[in-house]
């Protein structure tokens, strides 16, 4: 038979977040047979540098951050999306575990959660392998019963209190080290961890999510019972309602559906809240499948704001702002702060304008904020002048309206004040804001 070719370049890819953050250009065909000889050396060197950056900078930095965060069952649910947002592949869980254990001297609860995640993913690999064996051992297509019985048998071997459970974990330690070679987990540590009923419950929960096992209502009630995992044979076929395929979702479909629901909420105010809640659920499902989609995060934040849940909206806006220096994100965060009268509003607008000093809408709303906040007249006038210089068509009338409103409230003659704004020196306005922004930063 012909020798096997190395096809890892087809599936062991770098995360798009890492590719975006890495300063050098990376070639999609690097180390593949399709790359031209002229590009081979350069593309391979760039890829090696990117991998070294991931291993020696990104993962240690993330691990240091992780040990400072509170470890709870709630935060554990967000572990994988958070790892992905940092540009780290799940195959490096073992490396993160080793770093976290070293940094915390084995005292961080995150180390336990990382063991849970790695063991759950090993179980997913093993159970899917058994499902494939079921399919290959039948003529034609096997019935649902064969797969259900396979799942039940697997769950009882892995999560019961019988003598077979330690043997199950012992026999599969090799797989864990194959999947996560940097983990430094010793066999006795796995056995100790899987003796703990709470840890077994956590692994079980992750396995059913990863594999796609839906239990009946009665089964879920039993599973919640303290003594359930103490049974020698806790699982039976009648407990499983169905097995379903777990696939990566087409995020664009959920995203589009969410946008439609938001529009309908605006068109039909009588049922607007219901549509907004439906949009929130849809966007959150899209976010779960692609935690790096910043536009989706902003949509969730906006929906929460429209629902009056400002604390939740603030969390998502803050998350988006930590992920990018993009002007749109900074501007939308500033607008949210402005609408909710947050104390960070001024610095928010300044950050947005530093990112894009040629944005009319940022200067316009910044001017409104300065007037509402009662800033000094020189600052307000320079902000209005900047907005005027960037205005076109209807935008000029918008500036004129707020200039007249401010003049009336402040006791100035409207025409004279408008003239002072429109005849200001562009150079003097530019220098004024350079000084202001330099002082604030």
N, C-alpha and C positions, 0 to 999 in steps of 0.2 A: 504494500500500500504506500501511497505517496506520503512524504513527511508532513506532519501537521504544521500549519503556518500560524505565526503569532498574530492573533486578531484582536488583541486587547485595545489597540488604537481605535477600534470601532465602538467600544462601550466604556472603557475607563477614561472618561473625558474630564476635563477641568470644568468646574462650575462656571456659568456665565458671569456671576458676580466677581469671581477672581480674574477672569479674562478682562473684564471692564476696569478693574482696579489696577491691574498690572500695567506699568508705564510703557512697556515695549509691545510692538505688534506681534501677534501670534498667528501662525498659519494653521488653518483647519486640517491640512493634510500632512502635518509634521509627523515624522517617523512612520508614515504609511508608504505603501509601494507606489502611490500615485504622485508623490512629490518629485519634482524635477531635480536632476543632479545639481543644477546651479543654485538651487535654494536649500538643498539638503542640510549643509553645515550650519547656515545661518538660522534656519527654522528649528533645527535640533538644539542648538545652543540657547535660543530664546525659550524653548519649551523647558529645557533643563533649569534655566534661571527662574522661570515661573514656578516650577515645582519646588525648587529650593526656597523660594519666597514663601510659598504655601507652608512648607514643612518647618522652616526655621524662623519665620516671622509671624505669619497669620495664626497658625495653630497655637504657638506659645502665648501670643498676645490674647487670643480668645480664652485660653485656659486660665490665664491670670485673671481675666475679667470674670470668668465663671465662678471661681472659688470665692469671689467677693460677693456674689449674689446669693440670696436666700434660696435654698433648695426645698421645694414643696411639691406636692402632687400636682398642683395647678401649674407651677413653672415647668415641671417635667413634661407636661403636655406640649409645651412650646419649644422643647429642646431641639428637635430636629429642624423645624422651620428657622430657629435662631442660628443653628450651625450652617444651614444652607445660605442664610443671608450674609454670613461672613465669607462665603465662597469656599466652604470646606465640604468635601464629599463625605458621605456617611461611611465609606470604607476606611476613613481615618479615625473612627471612634476609639479604636484601641490606642492610638497615639495621644488623643485628647485625654483618655483615661490615665495613661501613664504620667502625663504632665500634671493633671489635677491631683493625682495621688502624691506625686513628688512635692508639689507646691504646698499641699495641705498636710503633708506627713501622714496621709491615710485617714485624716479626720473629717474630710468633706463628705457630706451626704451625696454630693454630685457624683462621687466615685461609685456609690451604690447604684444610683440611677443609670449611670453609664454601663455598669455590668448588666443591669436589667435590660437595657436597650440592645446590647450586643447579644445576650442570650435569646431574647425574643426574636431577633433577626436570624439567629442560627436555627431556631425552631421553625421559622417561616421557610427557610431553605430546605430543612429536613422534611417538613410536611408536604411541601410542593413536590419534592422528589418522590414521596410515597404516592401522591396523587398521580404523578406521571406513570409510576409503576402499575397502578390500578388500570389506567387507560391502556397501557401497553400489553397487559396480561389478559385482555378480553378480546373476543372477536366482535368486531363492530364497536358501537359506542356503549360503554358500561352505563348502567342505571344509576340514579342518585343514591340508592341504598349503599352501593359499594363505596362511594366516596364518603358518605356519612359514617359508615362503620370504620373506615380508615381514620377519619378525623377523631372519632370517639376513642378508638384504640390508642391513638397518638396522645391525646389529652390525658388519658388515664395513666399512660406510661410516664408522662412528664410531670403531672401535677397532683397525683394521688399521694397518700401516705404509705403506700405499700413498699415492699422491699425492692421492687423493680425500679422505683424512681431514682435512687442514687446510682444504680447501674446505668440507667438511661443517660444521666448527665456525665458520668465517667466515660461512657463510650463515645460521647460527642464533643469531648474537650478538644480533640484534634481539629474538628471543624472550626471551632472558635479561633484557634491559633492560626488556622489557614486564612480565615476571613479577616482577622485583626491581629496580624503578626507582631505589632508593636505594643500590645496591651499589657504585657508583663504579668497577666493574671496566672496564678498557680492553680493546679487541679484542686488542692484542698480548699482554696478560697471559693471556688465554684460550688463545691459540695456544701460548704458552710452556708453560703448564700442561699442555695436552693432548699436548705432545711428550714429556713425562715418562712413561715406561712405568709407573712405580709409581702415578702419579695416574690414568692411564688404567685401570689395574686396579681402583683404588678406585671410580672412576665406574662401571665395568662391574659390579662387585659390587652397588653400590646400585641400578643399573638393573634387574638381574635380580630383586632383592628387590621393588622398587617395581612392576614390570610383571607379574611372575609367570611367570618362565621357569625351568623345571627341566631341568637338563642330565643326560645319562647319566653313569654312573660313569667310563667311558673318557674322555669329554669333560672331566670335572673333572680327571682326571689330566693330560691334555694342557694344560689351561688353567693349571695350577700350574707348568708348565714355563716356565723363564725366557724362552725364545725364542718362546713362543706368539704374543704380541702383536707380534712382529717380522715375522710373515708378512704377505704382501700380502692373502691371503684366509684368515684364520684359522678362520672359522666355516663350517660346513656343516649342512645340514638333519639329517643323521644324529646331530649332536651334541645336539640338543634332544629330550628325552624327552617333554615335554608343556608346553603353555601352560595356566596356570590363573588363574582370576579372583582378584584381590586385593581383598578387601572388608573393611570395618571389621567386626570380629567383634562378636557379641552377648555382651558381657562377662559379663552376668548368667548365661548358660548355663555358661561356664567356672567362674565363681565358685560356682555351686550344685553343680557336679560336684566341685569341690575340697572343699567342705564335706562332701559325702557320703563321699568317699574318706577324709577325716580321721576320720569317725565309724566307718567300716569298719575303719580301722587300730586303733581302740580296741576294737572288738567282736571282732576276729580277730587277736590278738597274734602268732600264728605267721607271718602274712604282713603284719604291721603295717608293717614297714619298706618293703615294696614299695608298699603303699597310700600311705604318706606321700610316697615319691618321686614317685608318680603325681600326688598332690595338689600337690606342689611344682611340677611341670611345668605342671599345669593353671592354678594361680594365677599362675605367671610368664607364661603366655600371655595371661591376662586382664590382667595388669599391663602387658604390652607394648602391648596395644590401648588401655588407658586408664591411663596412668602417673600420673594424679591420684587414683586410687581408693585412699584411705588404708586402708580396711578390707581391701582386697586386699593391700596392703603389710604390714599387721599379720598377716594370715594366712600370708604367705610367711615372715615372721620367726618365727612360732610353729611352723611346720612344720620350719624349719631347727633351731630349739631342740629339738624332739622327736626330730630325727635326730641330735642331738649336735653339730651344726655351729654352735657358739656365735659364732664370728667372723662368719659370714655372717648369722646372726640379729641380731647387734649392728648390722651395717651397715643392715639394713632397719628396725630399731627407730629408729636414729639418723635415717634418712631421713624416717620418719613424723613424728618429733618436730620436725624442721625445717620441716615443711609446715603445721603447725597448732598452735594452743594448746588444742585440745580436751582435756578432762579424761581421757576414756577412753584416748587415746593416751599421755598423760603417766603415767597409772596403770599401763598395761600395760608401758611402758618401765621404770617403777620395779619392777614385779613381776619382770621379766626380770633386772634388775640384782640384785635380792634373791636370786633362785634361783641365779644364777651367782656370787654373792658379789663383785660388782663394787664398786669403791670409791665409785662415784657413787650408791649405793643411797639413802643418807640424803637427799641433795639431790634425788634423783628423787622420793621420797615427798613432800618438802616442796613441790616444784613442783606435784605433783598436788593436794595439799591446798590450796595457794594458789588453784588453779584451781577447786576445789570443796571447801570446808571442811565441807560437810554430808554427805560420803560415809562411810558406816559402814565399808565394806570397805577404804577407804584408811587410815582410822584404825586399824582392826583389824590389818591387816598391818604398818602402821608400828609399832604397839606390839610385835608379835612381833619385828620387826627390832631395835628398841631393846633388847629383852631379850636377844636373841642377841648383840648387839654389846657388851653390858655397859655401857650408858649409865647415867648417874647416876639414883638412885632418884626424884628429883623429876620428871625428864623422863619416865621410864617411867610414873609414877603419873598424871601429867597426860594422857599419851596414852591410857592405859586409861580414864580418866574421860571423855575426849572420845568414845571408842568406846562407852562405856556410855550416855552421854546420847543417842546417835544410834541405839542398838539397839532392836529390836522383836522380840518373840516368841523364836524360836530363837536370834536373834542375841545376846540377853542371856545365854543359857546358854553360848554360845561365848565371850563375854567372861569369864564366871564361871570357865570351865575354864582359860583362860590366866592369870587372876588367881591361882587356886589353885595352878597349876603354878609360877608365878613366886614366890609366897609360900613354897612348900615348898622350892624351890631356894635362896632368899635367906634362909631361917630366920625368916620371919614367921609369925604365927598366921593361918591362912587366913581365919577369920571377921572378925578385926579388920582385916585388910588389905582384904578385900572392902568392909567398912563404910567405910574411909577413901576408897575409890574412889567408892563410890555416894553418899556424903554431901559430896563436894567441891563447892565453890561453882562454879556455871557461869560466873559473872563472873570469878572468879580464874583458872579454867582458860583462858577465852578471852583474858584479858590476858597470861597466861603465853605462849601460843602466838603472840600478836601480837608480843610482844617477841622470841621465838625466831626467827620468820620474818623479822622486820625486820632482825635481826642477821645472819642467814645470807645475806640478799639483798644 
